[in-house]
Amino acid sequence: MNLFEIREPGTADALRPARREPPVPGPKEVVVGIRSASLNYRDLLILRGHYPNLRLPLIPLSDGAGTVISAGPGVTRVSVGDRVAGIFNQAWIDGSPPRRPLALGGDRDGVLAEQVLLPEDGVVRIPDALSFEEAATLPCAAVTAWNALFVSGRLKPGQTVLVQGTGGVSLFALQFAKMAGARVILLSSSDRKLEKALGLGADAGINYRIHPDWEKEVLEKTGGEGVDHVIEVGGAQTLARSLAATRPQGHVAVIGVLSGGQAALPVFPLLSKQLSLSGVYVGSRAHFERMLEAIVQNGLHPVIDRVLPFGEASEAFRILEEGDFTGKICLRF
Protein backbone atom coordinates (compact mmCIF):
# COMPACT_ATOMS: atom_id res chain seq x y z
CA MET A 1 0.00 0.00 0.00
CA ASN A 2 1.44 3.38 -1.03
CA LEU A 3 1.15 6.43 1.20
CA PHE A 4 2.91 9.60 2.29
CA GLU A 5 4.26 10.08 5.81
CA ILE A 6 5.50 13.10 7.74
CA ARG A 7 8.69 12.01 9.46
CA GLU A 8 10.52 15.19 10.45
CA PRO A 9 8.17 18.20 10.51
CA GLY A 10 9.76 21.45 9.46
CA THR A 11 12.46 19.90 7.27
CA ALA A 12 12.77 20.16 3.50
CA ASP A 13 11.85 16.49 3.00
CA ALA A 14 9.35 16.19 5.84
CA LEU A 15 6.81 14.53 3.54
CA ARG A 16 8.08 11.23 2.16
CA PRO A 17 6.54 8.39 0.14
CA ALA A 18 6.28 5.16 2.10
CA ARG A 19 4.77 1.69 2.03
CA ARG A 20 2.83 -0.26 4.65
CA GLU A 21 0.89 -3.48 4.69
CA PRO A 22 -2.75 -3.05 3.60
CA PRO A 23 -5.04 -2.60 6.63
CA VAL A 24 -7.31 -5.38 7.86
CA PRO A 25 -10.67 -4.31 9.35
CA GLY A 26 -11.70 -5.24 12.87
CA PRO A 27 -15.29 -6.21 13.75
CA LYS A 28 -16.68 -2.63 13.51
CA GLU A 29 -14.17 -1.16 11.07
CA VAL A 30 -14.04 -0.53 7.33
CA VAL A 31 -11.21 -0.16 4.85
CA VAL A 32 -11.75 2.74 2.48
CA GLY A 33 -9.95 2.85 -0.84
CA ILE A 34 -9.23 6.57 -1.11
CA ARG A 35 -10.03 8.12 -4.49
CA SER A 36 -9.36 11.77 -3.63
CA ALA A 37 -8.06 13.91 -0.78
CA SER A 38 -7.95 17.66 -0.19
CA LEU A 39 -5.61 19.95 1.73
CA ASN A 40 -6.33 22.41 4.52
CA TYR A 41 -4.14 25.08 6.10
CA ARG A 42 -3.98 22.89 9.21
CA ASP A 43 -2.11 20.30 7.15
CA LEU A 44 0.54 22.89 6.29
CA LEU A 45 0.97 23.81 9.97
CA ILE A 46 1.48 20.13 10.79
CA LEU A 47 4.03 19.74 7.99
CA ARG A 48 5.92 22.79 9.27
CA GLY A 49 6.04 21.35 12.78
CA HIS A 50 3.72 23.94 14.33
CA TYR A 51 1.39 21.35 15.90
CA PRO A 52 2.34 19.91 19.32
CA ASN A 53 2.34 16.29 20.49
CA LEU A 54 2.33 14.61 17.09
CA ARG A 55 2.92 10.87 16.94
CA LEU A 56 5.46 10.28 14.19
CA PRO A 57 5.63 9.05 11.53
CA LEU A 58 2.19 10.43 10.64
CA ILE A 59 0.08 9.99 7.52
CA PRO A 60 -1.24 13.55 6.95
CA LEU A 61 -4.51 15.04 5.67
CA SER A 62 -7.92 14.88 7.31
CA ASP A 63 -10.12 15.11 4.22
CA GLY A 64 -10.63 12.22 1.85
CA ALA A 65 -13.33 10.29 0.00
CA GLY A 66 -13.43 6.88 -1.60
CA THR A 67 -15.11 3.49 -1.66
CA VAL A 68 -15.54 0.90 1.08
CA ILE A 69 -13.46 -2.05 -0.13
CA SER A 70 -13.79 -4.31 2.92
CA ALA A 71 -15.72 -4.33 6.19
CA GLY A 72 -15.58 -6.17 9.50
CA PRO A 73 -18.27 -8.70 10.37
CA GLY A 74 -20.04 -6.36 12.77
CA VAL A 75 -20.37 -3.40 10.39
CA THR A 76 -23.98 -2.33 9.74
CA ARG A 77 -23.85 1.40 8.85
CA VAL A 78 -22.20 0.98 5.43
CA SER A 79 -21.55 -1.78 2.92
CA VAL A 80 -18.72 -2.76 0.61
CA GLY A 81 -18.98 -0.60 -2.51
CA ASP A 82 -20.50 2.42 -0.74
CA ARG A 83 -19.03 5.83 -1.57
CA VAL A 84 -17.96 7.46 1.71
CA ALA A 85 -15.93 10.23 3.30
CA GLY A 86 -14.29 10.13 6.70
CA ILE A 87 -15.36 12.62 9.35
CA PHE A 88 -12.69 15.01 10.66
CA ASN A 89 -13.02 14.19 14.37
CA GLN A 90 -13.54 10.44 14.61
CA ALA A 91 -14.74 10.80 18.20
CA TRP A 92 -17.46 13.43 17.57
CA ILE A 93 -20.64 11.78 16.35
CA ASP A 94 -23.31 14.14 17.72
CA GLY A 95 -24.03 16.48 20.61
CA SER A 96 -21.23 18.24 22.47
CA PRO A 97 -17.64 17.78 21.25
CA PRO A 98 -15.59 15.13 23.07
CA ARG A 99 -13.04 16.25 25.64
CA ARG A 100 -10.30 14.49 23.68
CA PRO A 101 -10.53 14.92 19.90
CA LEU A 102 -9.48 12.18 17.54
CA ALA A 103 -8.82 14.16 14.38
CA LEU A 104 -7.54 12.52 11.21
CA GLY A 105 -4.11 13.62 10.06
CA GLY A 106 -3.11 14.87 13.51
CA ASP A 107 -4.33 12.88 16.50
CA ARG A 108 -4.24 9.78 14.33
CA ASP A 109 -3.13 8.82 10.83
CA GLY A 110 -4.88 10.65 8.02
CA VAL A 111 -5.96 9.90 4.48
CA LEU A 112 -2.92 10.53 2.24
CA ALA A 113 -2.83 6.80 1.51
CA GLU A 114 -4.33 4.40 -0.99
CA GLN A 115 -6.26 2.64 1.78
CA VAL A 116 -7.30 3.81 5.26
CA LEU A 117 -8.83 1.96 8.19
CA LEU A 118 -11.71 3.74 9.94
CA PRO A 119 -14.41 2.81 12.44
CA GLU A 120 -17.80 2.47 10.79
CA ASP A 121 -19.06 5.38 12.93
CA GLY A 122 -16.33 7.57 11.43
CA VAL A 123 -17.63 7.67 7.86
CA VAL A 124 -20.62 9.15 6.05
CA ARG A 125 -22.11 8.15 2.72
CA ILE A 126 -21.57 10.74 0.01
CA PRO A 127 -24.25 11.61 -2.55
CA ASP A 128 -23.98 10.52 -6.17
CA ALA A 129 -24.32 14.17 -7.20
CA LEU A 130 -20.79 14.87 -5.92
CA SER A 131 -17.56 13.60 -7.46
CA PHE A 132 -14.93 12.05 -5.22
CA GLU A 133 -12.91 15.28 -5.51
CA GLU A 134 -15.89 17.39 -4.45
CA ALA A 135 -16.70 15.07 -1.55
CA ALA A 136 -13.07 15.16 -0.42
CA THR A 137 -13.29 18.92 0.14
CA LEU A 138 -16.05 18.61 2.75
CA PRO A 139 -14.93 17.00 6.05
CA CYS A 140 -12.96 19.92 7.50
CA ALA A 141 -13.56 23.14 5.55
CA ALA A 142 -17.24 22.70 4.68
CA VAL A 143 -18.30 21.34 8.07
CA THR A 144 -16.43 24.18 9.76
CA ALA A 145 -18.29 26.78 7.70
CA TRP A 146 -21.60 25.01 8.33
CA ASN A 147 -21.02 24.92 12.09
CA ALA A 148 -19.91 28.56 12.20
CA LEU A 149 -22.96 29.83 10.34
CA PHE A 150 -25.83 27.57 11.32
CA VAL A 151 -24.87 25.99 14.66
CA SER A 152 -22.73 28.57 16.45
CA GLY A 153 -24.11 31.52 14.50
CA ARG A 154 -27.78 30.60 13.95
CA LEU A 155 -27.72 32.48 10.65
CA LYS A 156 -31.05 33.93 9.49
CA PRO A 157 -32.16 35.06 6.02
CA GLY A 158 -31.44 38.73 5.41
CA GLN A 159 -28.47 38.92 7.75
CA THR A 160 -25.01 39.99 6.58
CA VAL A 161 -21.90 37.83 6.77
CA LEU A 162 -18.30 39.04 6.49
CA VAL A 163 -15.99 36.43 4.96
CA GLN A 164 -12.19 36.71 5.03
CA GLY A 165 -10.32 35.42 2.00
CA THR A 166 -11.05 32.86 -0.70
CA GLY A 167 -9.76 29.64 0.85
CA GLY A 168 -11.84 26.55 1.45
CA VAL A 169 -13.70 27.58 4.61
CA SER A 170 -14.31 31.09 3.30
CA LEU A 171 -15.82 30.02 -0.02
CA PHE A 172 -17.98 27.38 1.64
CA ALA A 173 -19.19 30.11 4.01
CA LEU A 174 -19.98 32.29 1.01
CA GLN A 175 -21.92 29.51 -0.71
CA PHE A 176 -23.80 28.45 2.42
CA ALA A 177 -24.67 32.02 3.41
CA LYS A 178 -26.08 32.79 -0.04
CA MET A 179 -27.96 29.48 0.04
CA ALA A 180 -29.59 30.68 3.28
CA GLY A 181 -30.60 34.06 1.88
CA ALA A 182 -27.90 36.13 3.58
CA ARG A 183 -25.84 39.03 2.23
CA VAL A 184 -22.07 38.45 1.97
CA ILE A 185 -19.15 40.88 2.05
CA LEU A 186 -15.82 39.27 1.19
CA LEU A 187 -12.25 40.40 1.86
CA SER A 188 -9.26 39.56 -0.32
CA SER A 189 -5.89 41.00 -1.24
CA SER A 190 -6.49 40.18 -4.92
CA ASP A 191 -8.90 41.91 -7.30
CA ARG A 192 -8.87 38.74 -9.41
CA LYS A 193 -10.02 36.65 -6.46
CA LEU A 194 -12.62 39.26 -5.53
CA GLU A 195 -14.00 39.07 -9.05
CA LYS A 196 -14.32 35.31 -8.74
CA ALA A 197 -16.08 35.66 -5.38
CA LEU A 198 -18.53 38.15 -6.86
CA GLY A 199 -19.22 35.60 -9.58
CA LEU A 200 -20.03 33.06 -6.86
CA GLY A 201 -22.62 35.38 -5.37
CA ALA A 202 -20.78 37.73 -2.99
CA ASP A 203 -22.69 41.01 -2.71
CA ALA A 204 -19.62 43.18 -2.16
CA GLY A 205 -15.86 42.80 -2.09
CA ILE A 206 -13.10 44.74 -0.33
CA ASN A 207 -9.42 44.61 -1.27
CA TYR A 208 -7.65 44.87 2.08
CA ARG A 209 -4.35 45.79 0.40
CA ILE A 210 -6.01 48.92 -0.94
CA HIS A 211 -8.10 49.41 2.21
CA PRO A 212 -5.96 48.28 5.17
CA ASP A 213 -8.57 49.72 7.57
CA TRP A 214 -11.12 47.43 5.99
CA GLU A 215 -13.44 47.49 8.99
CA LYS A 216 -14.31 51.08 8.03
CA GLU A 217 -15.25 49.92 4.53
CA VAL A 218 -17.43 47.18 6.04
CA LEU A 219 -19.23 49.73 8.20
CA GLU A 220 -19.77 51.96 5.17
CA LYS A 221 -21.23 49.09 3.17
CA THR A 222 -23.62 48.26 6.02
CA GLY A 223 -24.86 51.80 6.64
CA GLY A 224 -22.75 52.13 9.77
CA GLU A 225 -24.39 49.14 11.45
CA GLY A 226 -21.78 46.42 10.97
CA VAL A 227 -22.26 42.80 9.95
CA ASP A 228 -24.22 40.14 11.81
CA HIS A 229 -21.55 37.45 11.48
CA VAL A 230 -17.82 37.27 10.78
CA ILE A 231 -16.01 34.18 9.54
CA GLU A 232 -12.69 35.00 11.23
CA VAL A 233 -9.87 33.02 9.64
CA GLY A 234 -7.05 35.54 10.05
CA GLY A 235 -6.38 35.31 13.76
CA ALA A 236 -3.97 37.66 15.50
CA GLN A 237 -3.84 40.46 12.92
CA THR A 238 -7.53 40.57 12.03
CA LEU A 239 -9.55 39.80 15.15
CA ALA A 240 -9.69 43.37 16.47
CA ARG A 241 -10.88 44.67 13.07
CA SER A 242 -13.48 41.91 12.92
CA LEU A 243 -14.90 43.00 16.28
CA ALA A 244 -15.01 46.60 15.04
CA ALA A 245 -16.86 45.52 11.88
CA THR A 246 -19.56 43.61 13.77
CA ARG A 247 -22.89 45.10 14.77
CA PRO A 248 -24.00 45.16 18.43
CA GLN A 249 -24.94 41.64 19.60
CA GLY A 250 -23.33 40.21 16.47
CA HIS A 251 -21.31 37.01 16.20
CA VAL A 252 -17.67 36.35 15.36
CA ALA A 253 -16.72 32.74 14.60
CA VAL A 254 -12.98 32.28 15.21
CA ILE A 255 -11.76 29.56 12.87
CA GLY A 256 -8.22 30.16 11.67
CA VAL A 257 -4.80 31.53 12.53
CA LEU A 258 -3.49 32.60 9.13
CA SER A 259 -1.84 35.70 10.62
CA GLY A 260 -0.84 34.13 13.92
CA GLY A 261 -2.43 32.52 16.95
CA GLN A 262 -1.62 35.02 19.72
CA ALA A 263 -4.01 37.97 19.58
CA ALA A 264 -4.44 40.89 21.98
CA LEU A 265 -8.19 40.76 22.54
CA PRO A 266 -9.82 44.22 22.64
CA VAL A 267 -12.20 43.65 25.53
CA PHE A 268 -14.05 46.99 25.43
CA PRO A 269 -15.85 46.49 22.08
CA LEU A 270 -16.58 42.89 23.05
CA LEU A 271 -18.35 44.12 26.19
CA SER A 272 -19.87 47.36 24.97
CA LYS A 273 -21.36 45.76 21.85
CA GLN A 274 -22.27 42.54 23.71
CA LEU A 275 -20.69 40.45 20.98
CA SER A 276 -20.71 36.68 20.81
CA LEU A 277 -17.26 35.19 20.17
CA SER A 278 -17.09 31.46 19.44
CA GLY A 279 -14.25 29.14 18.61
CA VAL A 280 -15.12 26.62 15.90
CA TYR A 281 -13.13 23.40 15.54
CA VAL A 282 -14.91 21.72 12.62
CA GLY A 283 -18.00 19.78 13.75
CA SER A 284 -19.70 16.44 14.32
CA ARG A 285 -20.85 13.65 12.03
CA ALA A 286 -24.41 14.87 12.58
CA HIS A 287 -23.41 18.33 11.32
CA PHE A 288 -21.78 16.70 8.29
CA GLU A 289 -24.88 14.69 7.44
CA ARG A 290 -27.25 17.66 7.78
CA MET A 291 -24.89 19.71 5.62
CA LEU A 292 -24.89 17.01 2.93
CA GLU A 293 -28.69 17.10 2.81
CA ALA A 294 -28.61 20.88 2.24
CA ILE A 295 -25.90 20.55 -0.41
CA VAL A 296 -27.96 18.04 -2.38
CA GLN A 297 -31.23 19.97 -2.00
CA ASN A 298 -29.62 23.17 -3.25
CA GLY A 299 -27.43 21.65 -5.97
CA LEU A 300 -24.31 23.17 -4.44
CA HIS A 301 -20.87 22.20 -5.75
CA PRO A 302 -17.58 22.95 -3.95
CA VAL A 303 -15.07 25.31 -5.56
CA ILE A 304 -11.95 23.37 -6.56
CA ASP A 305 -8.97 25.33 -7.83
CA ARG A 306 -6.99 22.36 -9.15
CA VAL A 307 -6.60 18.59 -8.92
CA LEU A 308 -3.14 16.98 -8.87
CA PRO A 309 -2.12 13.30 -9.03
CA PHE A 310 -1.48 11.43 -5.78
CA GLY A 311 2.26 11.36 -6.48
CA GLU A 312 2.43 15.16 -6.54
CA ALA A 313 1.46 15.64 -2.89
CA SER A 314 4.56 17.74 -2.22
CA GLU A 315 3.61 20.08 -5.08
CA ALA A 316 0.13 20.42 -3.61
CA PHE A 317 1.65 21.53 -0.30
CA ARG A 318 3.83 24.04 -2.16
CA ILE A 319 0.77 25.57 -3.85
CA LEU A 320 -1.02 25.70 -0.50
CA GLU A 321 1.92 27.52 1.07
CA GLU A 322 2.18 30.07 -1.74
CA GLY A 323 -1.54 30.85 -1.49
CA ASP A 324 -2.16 31.46 -5.19
CA PHE A 325 -5.45 29.57 -5.39
CA THR A 326 -9.14 29.93 -4.61
CA GLY A 327 -11.24 27.25 -2.97
CA LYS A 328 -9.67 23.83 -2.55
CA ILE A 329 -6.62 21.90 -3.76
CA CYS A 330 -7.28 18.19 -4.33
CA LEU A 331 -5.28 15.07 -5.02
CA ARG A 332 -6.62 12.28 -7.25
CA PHE A 333 -5.56 8.70 -6.48
Number of C-alpha atoms within 10 A of each C-alpha: 12 16 19 25 22 25 17 17 21 16 12 9 12 17 22 15 15 13 12 10 8 13 15 14 20 16 13 16 21 30 24 31 23 26 22 29 32 32 26 21 19 20 21 20 16 20 24 16 17 14 14 8 9 16 13 14 16 24 26 26 26 28 28 36 31 29 22 24 16 19 24 17 12 12 19 12 11 17 18 14 13 15 25 25 28 33 31 32 27 22 19 24 19 13 11 9 15 14 8 10 16 16 20 24 23 25 16 18 22 25 26 29 28 19 23 25 23 22 19 23 20 21 25 22 20 25 15 10 13 17 17 24 25 21 29 32 31 30 26 29 28 26 30 27 31 24 22 30 24 16 14 18 21 11 22 14 12 14 15 24 27 29 26 25 25 26 24 29 32 26 26 27 29 29 24 23 28 20 16 17 14 20 20 26 23 27 24 20 17 17 16 9 20 21 14 14 27 16 10 14 16 24 16 17 22 22 18 19 13 12 13 13 11 20 21 16 18 26 17 13 16 17 9 14 14 26 28 25 29 30 27 27 21 19 19 17 16 19 22 18 16 27 28 20 27 30 20 20 15 20 27 28 23 20 21 20 20 16 14 12 12 10 14 10 12 13 10 9 15 19 12 10 15 14 18 18 17 15 13 19 19 25 28 25 24 16 20 25 16 12 20 22 13 14 19 15 9 12 11 16 15 21 19 18 14 15 17 17 13 21 15 13 21 16 12 20 19 12 13 19 12 8 12 11 16 19 21 27 25 27 22 19 17
